[in-house]
């Protein structure tokens, strides 16, 4: 039978998530070949009205195509029976957790007890209760954005729901940004992980500027927010020292087998590494809140003078026959000859600063 749009009751349209990509494909198909599959309706209490059970995507597409009527098939069932039958027919089409929760809530509010819901869905009573809990705990504003397809349903269930349980206002604020910026499930997961692990003050900044946080993560390619960035810095600096000591051992073992271009390239790499460390030390001195001079100010090298001995000091002194310029240190293999990336020779002041970095006393000025 053919029905006009004004005869249709769309109360169950809210039980499904809109998926824009699928609706675009359906719109293209309907525009080319017309409606091939009828929608499903049941008689409403009001004469001449029909409650739509299935086919809401087709209805939206036909409206956009300015159709006057829609082809429908009638099920002579009660509303609850029709919804349960439709659910069973969709067994091969995966429903999201929130869609299952919406359907259970509609049936329960329509008078179906929890025990019967458990039997109809072949699930335990606790499963039914947990599903109903989802829609009761997730803010309505978030559910509306999920329903409209502006927030991925998986992101809402996996990340926004636990956030709502901990802080409902933060959840709603973040959901508004997710919908506005069309963030992906992965991006929502990154934001939730950072929010969960951050102290309250940092949580507030993250909720206020989530897009800025994601942009910084992409630009810096950093790991999730660290609980102790100072410890990470010290660990990285220890790695630098370990690599330098390993490089000295490798030099002693392989220098006699290297030809002159390879030796010069190795020296340029060392020069560049020292220059990088000097620059880091200079920034540490410039940005220290209460900079003082002398060993009594907590000089990092003073506490480490006994560590490494001669091997540490070898990096702070120029190598004989050092070539000009420098390049990055290559780790894990023989350095490559890259004469096109030459820099300036290391100056005496740089060498003195490098000795300071390692905690080695230098000659008096």
Protein Blocks (a to p, Z undefined) as FASTA:
>chain_A
ZZdfklpccklmmmpccdfklmmmmmmmmmmnopfbdcdddddfbghiacdfbhplmmmm
mmmnopabdcdddddddfklmmmmmmmmmmmpccdfklmmmmmmmmmmnopafklmmmmn
opafklmmmmmmmmmmpcfklmmmmmnopacfklmmmmmmmmmmmommlmmmmmmmmmmn
opafklmmmmmmmmmmpcfklmmmmmmmmmlmmmmmmmnopacddfblmlmmmmmmmmmm
mmmmmmmmmmmmmmmmpcfklmmmmmmmmmmmmmmmmmmmmmmmmmpmbacedjknopak
lmmmmgopjmmmmmmpccehiaehdddddehiacdddfklccddddfklmmmmmmmnopa
cddZZ
